[in-house]
Amino acid sequence: MEPELEIMALPNKETLEFYDKVYNWITGGYREPDNKIVYIFSKDVPKEIIELFLKIRDDVELPISENFHVES
């Protein structure tokens, strides 16, 4: 009997976009009591990156909080 092959699913478009364009601007984060991640962005993050994050965060395949912070 041959071993069963596992099929890995590719991440959705928003998750790929998060890691490709947004993730490098994140300097830290922490988990809220409901286990969602609050990300902390670099103080020099472009406005366009925050706008993209807000647009895609609900569809990213991670438990992302509605809250986020930008370093001061």
Residue pairs with C-beta under 8 A, 6 or more apart in sequence:
11 19
11 61
12 59
12 60
12 61
14 56
14 59
14 60
14 61
15 59
15 60
15 61
15 62
17 52
17 56
18 53
18 56
18 57
18 60
18 62
21 49
21 52
22 49
22 52
22 53
22 56
25 41
25 42
25 45
25 46
25 49
26 39
26 40
26 41
26 42
27 40
27 41
27 42
27 71
28 39
28 40
29 37
29 38
29 39
29 40
30 37
30 38
31 37
31 38
32 38
32 65
32 67
35 63
36 63
36 64
36 65
37 62
37 63
37 64
37 65
38 65
38 67
38 68
38 69
39 53
39 64
39 65
39 68
39 69
40 68
40 69
40 70
40 71
41 49
41 50
41 53
41 68
41 69
41 70
41 71
42 70
42 71
43 70
43 71
43 72
45 70
50 70
53 68
57 64
57 66
58 64
